[in-house]
Amino acid sequence: MRTWVKTDVSSEPVTVAEVKNFCKINTSSDDTLIATLITACRKSLESYTGKALASQVVYTSLTIEELNRRIAENLEGGFKLPLQPVSSIDSVKIIDYEGTETELTAGTDYYVWGLPWGRIIFQNIGGSKKVNVVVEYTVGYGATGCPSLPADLKVALLREILDAYDKRENITDENWTEISGG
């Protein structure tokens, strides 16, 4: 199974000002670095927890065999998407051996159950030519229909940023462009 971001967050779950307050930073010389650390630490924490800390659109792709195995292993029925909370399922497609995509229909080919911590329940999508299932969905705390970012996750993010900032090894705004290659 593979998950990747189609549209990243438009607004990070913490601001540079919040990070500077939490980290007790009184200068603006590292603001660009702090903004970069916010994004990097958010992505790291999302990967570790399986929780999207802000609204974004992602894809998850898995083979039919993986899907069937995950459904069989799940006693509650359906397939739980790897990144939560889920705001909406935007599309579900089946791709066959020839690369032909077929979009499935909600309410007929699949059902979404129990958002924002939901599952997709599929109806008879098997077949010898079917190879992959690709689900496009909107996730993230603060997205429509999803709860706000819990305080414990916000503090965890701030602590992760503080740790990264403390261990930055002489990275400054002046040399960040050279280090990051941008």
N, C-alpha and C positions, 0 to 999 in steps of 0.2 A: 504494500500500500504506500502511496506517495501523496503528500499534501503540499501544495504550493500556493503562494499569494497571487491573486489576480490584481486586486486593487488594495494597496496598503492603507493603513489608517490615515485619515486626513487631519486628525488631532490626537496627539499623544495623550495618554491617561494622566500624565503629570507634566507640569510646565517647568521651564528652566528656573523660574522664580521659586517654585515649590522645592525643587532640588537644592537650590542655593540656600534656602532657609533651613531645610533639613540637614544639609551638610555644613552649615555655618560658614558659607563662602560669602565674603563681603566685597568681592571685586567682579568686574564684568569681563576681565581678560580671558576667562575660560568659557564664556557663554556658548561659543560654537562647539567646543569640545563637549560640554555638558549636553547640548542638544543631540549630538551624535551618540553619546553614552546612553541617553534616554531610549533612543530607538534600539540600539544594540542590546541593552539589558532587557527591554520589553520583549524582544524577539527570543532571547535566551530563556526568559521566564515562561513565555508561552510554550516554547518547545518542551520545557521540563514539566510543566503542569498540565498541558493539554487544554488550557483555558486561554481564550483570546481576551486580552486586557482592554482592547478598544475595537470599535466597529471596523470590519474589513471584509472583503470578498475573497474567498478561497476556493480552490478545487481540491478534491480528493479523487484519486484514481486507483482502482484495484481490479485485479483479474476476477473473472466469474468464479474461479476456484477459491480465491481468497474470500470473496463475498459469501459464498455458500458455506465455507468453513466458519466464518465469523458468525453467521446466522445460526448455524448448528451449535456453536459454543455458547451462545447467548440464551440463557433460560427465559429471559423476559420477552423474547421475540424481536425480530427486526435487527437492523444494523445501526449501531451507534456511531455517529461521525466522530472522527478523532479530535476535532477542535470544537469546544463548547464555550459559552452558550450559543445556541443557534437561533438566529432571528428569522431566517427564511431559507427555504430550498428554492433556488432560482432556476435550476435545470438539472435533469438527470438524463444522461445519454448512455446508450450502449454502442460500443464500437466493435465491428466484426473483423474477421481476418483480413478482409479486403480494405479496411479503413473506412468503411461506410458507417456514418453516425446516424443513429435513430434516437430521436428525443422521446422519452417516455412521458406519459400523461399522468399528472397527479390525480388521484381519486380513481384511476383505472389500473394503471401499471404499477403504481406505488402509492403508499399512504404515508403521511408524516404524522407521528404520534408523540404527544407530550412535549411540545416546545416550551421553554427554551432548552430543556435537557433531553431533547427528543431522539427518536429513532425513525429510520425509514423502513417501512415494511413493504417488501416487493411481492408482486403477484406474477408468477409464471414468466420469468425473464430468461429461462434456460434456453438451451439450443446449442447445437454442435458448432455453429459458426460464430457464436458470441465470444468475445475475448475480454473486453474491459468495460467497466462501469465508471463513468466520470460524473461526479456530483459537484455542481457549482452552488455555493451557499454563502449567505451573509452571516457572520458570527461576531461576537464581541460584547463585552459588558458595555452598556450604554446604547447599544443598537436598539431599534424598535422592537418592543416586546421582550427585551432582555433586562435583567436587573442592572443596577449601577455597580461599578467596581467596588467590591467589598474592601473595607478598611484594611484587613489583614493582607490582601494581595497588593494594595497600594503601598503599605509599609514595606512589604517584601521587595517591591520594585525599588523604592527609595533606598533601602539598605544595599541592594545589589548595585545601584548606581554609585552610592557612597564608596563601596568596596572597590569598584572599578576606578573611580576617581582617585582614591588613595593609592592605588597600585599602577597608576598610569605611566610611570617611567619617563618622566620629563616630557610628556606630550603637551604642547601648547597650541594655541590658535595659530601662531606663526609657523610652526613646523607641521601642523596637522595635514595641510594640503600635500606636502611632500611625503609624509608617512602613508596617507590614505591613497595616494596616487591620483587624487582628484583635483 
